Amino acid sequence: MKEKIVGFFDDMLKEMKKVSWPKKTELRGSTIITLVTMVISAAFVYGIDKLISWVLMLIFGGSSTTTPPQQ
């Protein structure tokens, strides 16, 4: 059992040495692209949510908070 575990980690280290790791500038560029994409996506979803809320308020009327019925 011990030999299998040791063999697994040996193989893993050999494979990790074959990996082509990105340079610092490539990593920074990819990170910036990812962050910008996330911000744009979040703004888009926020805008769509507000638009749908506004349309539903026009259709159904009422306020954004619910009040209990009067007795």
Sequence and secondary structure as in RCSB ss.txt:
>XXXX:A:sequence
MKEKIVGFFDDMLKEMKKVSWPKKTELRGSTIITLVTMVISAAFVYGIDKLISWVLMLIFGGSSTTTPPQQ
>XXXX:A:secstr
 HHHHHHHHHHHHHHHHH     HHHHHHHHHHHHHHHHHHHHHHHHHHHHHHHHHHHHH   SS      
